[in-house]
Amino acid sequence: MLRKICFGLVLVLVVTASLWVFSRFAFDPTVTGFNPRLYRQYKLIKQGMSRQEVVRRMGQPSNEAVEFRLSQYEAFEKEYERAKQSSSEYYLFWYSGIDITYTVGFDSNDRVTIKACGGT
C-alpha cells in the first residue's frame, strides 16, 4: 500500500514538473519570440487609422511591400481575397513569434484599409 502511495506521489510530481517546464518553455518570449505587447497593439488597430498612429502603437515595421503577405497562404485565403478587394496601395509587416506576421494595409492617404494576422 505504501509503495502505491509513493508511486502515485512521484507520478504527480513528475507530471506537475513536466507541465511547469513545458509552460515556461512554450510561453517564454525569449524562446518562442512571441511578443504579447505587439499582439495587444495589433488588436487595437482600426480601419481609417493613420500610418503614423499605427507605427506609434506597433513600433517600426519589419518590412514594407506593395503586395499583401502573411507567413503562409494556406488557411488564410480569405485574408488574401480581402486584401485584393481592399483599396490598399502598400502594406507594413511586423513579425512575432516563430512564424507570425501582422500585416496592415494602407491606401494612398496613408490610412488603414485592412489588417490581418497569420502564421503556422
C-alpha positions in Angstrom: 0.0 0.0 0.0 2.8 2.4 0.9 4.5 1.6 -2.3 1.4 2.5 -4.4 1.1 5.8 -2.5 4.8 6.7 -3.1 4.4 5.8 -6.8 1.3 8.0 -7.1 3.1 10.9 -5.4 6.1 10.5 -7.6 3.9 10.4 -10.7 2.0 13.5 -9.7 5.3 15.3 -9.0 6.8 14.3 -12.4 3.6 15.3 -14.3 3.4 18.6 -12.4 7.1 19.4 -13.0 6.8 18.5 -16.7 3.8 20.8 -17.2 5.5 23.6 -15.4 8.7 23.2 -17.6 6.6 23.0 -20.8 4.5 26.1 -19.9 7.7 28.1 -19.2 9.2 27.0 -22.5 6.1 27.4 -24.6 5.1 30.8 -23.4 8.6 32.3 -22.8 9.1 35.2 -25.4 12.8 34.6 -25.3 12.2 31.0 -26.5 9.3 31.4 -28.9 9.9 35.0 -29.9 6.1 35.8 -29.4 5.6 39.4 -28.4 2.3 39.8 -26.4 2.6 43.6 -26.4 2.7 43.6 -30.2 -0.4 41.3 -30.3 -2.3 43.6 -27.9 -1.4 46.7 -30.0 -2.3 44.9 -33.2 -5.8 44.2 -31.9 -6.3 48.0 -31.3 -5.6 48.9 -35.0 -8.8 50.1 -36.6 -9.7 50.9 -40.2 -9.1 54.5 -41.0 -6.2 55.0 -38.6 -3.2 56.9 -39.9 0.1 55.2 -40.7 1.7 57.4 -38.0 -0.7 56.2 -35.3 -0.2 52.5 -36.4 3.6 52.9 -36.2 3.4 54.6 -32.9 1.4 51.7 -31.5 3.2 48.8 -33.2 6.7 50.2 -33.5 8.8 50.4 -36.6 7.7 47.7 -39.1 10.0 44.9 -40.1 9.2 45.3 -43.7 7.1 47.2 -46.3 5.8 46.0 -49.7 3.2 46.7 -52.3 1.8 43.1 -52.1 -0.1 41.5 -49.2 1.7 38.7 -47.4 1.3 36.6 -44.3 3.6 33.8 -43.1 1.7 31.4 -45.3 -1.1 31.3 -47.9 -2.8 28.1 -47.0 -5.6 28.6 -44.4 -5.5 32.3 -45.0 -7.1 32.5 -48.4 -9.9 34.7 -47.2 -7.4 37.3 -45.9 -5.6 37.3 -49.3 -9.0 37.8 -51.0 -9.9 40.6 -48.6 -6.6 42.3 -49.4 -7.3 42.1 -53.2 -10.7 43.7 -52.6 -9.3 46.5 -50.4 -8.0 49.8 -51.7 -4.6 49.1 -50.2 -1.6 50.5 -52.1 1.0 49.2 -49.7 1.5 47.1 -46.6 3.6 47.2 -43.5 4.7 44.0 -41.8 5.7 43.1 -38.2 7.0 39.7 -37.3 6.5 38.0 -34.0 6.9 34.5 -32.6 8.4 31.7 -34.6 6.2 32.4 -37.6 3.6 35.1 -37.0 3.1 38.0 -39.4 1.0 41.1 -38.6 0.1 42.9 -41.8 -1.6 46.3 -42.1 -2.6 47.7 -45.5 -2.8 51.4 -46.3 -4.5 53.5 -49.0 -3.0 56.5 -50.9 -3.9 58.7 -47.9 -1.8 56.6 -45.5 -5.0 55.3 -43.8 -5.6 51.7 -42.7 -7.7 49.8 -45.1 -7.1 46.2 -43.9 -5.3 44.3 -41.2 -4.6 40.6 -40.9 -2.5 38.3 -38.8 -1.4 34.8 -39.7 1.2 32.2 -39.2 1.8 28.5 -39.0 
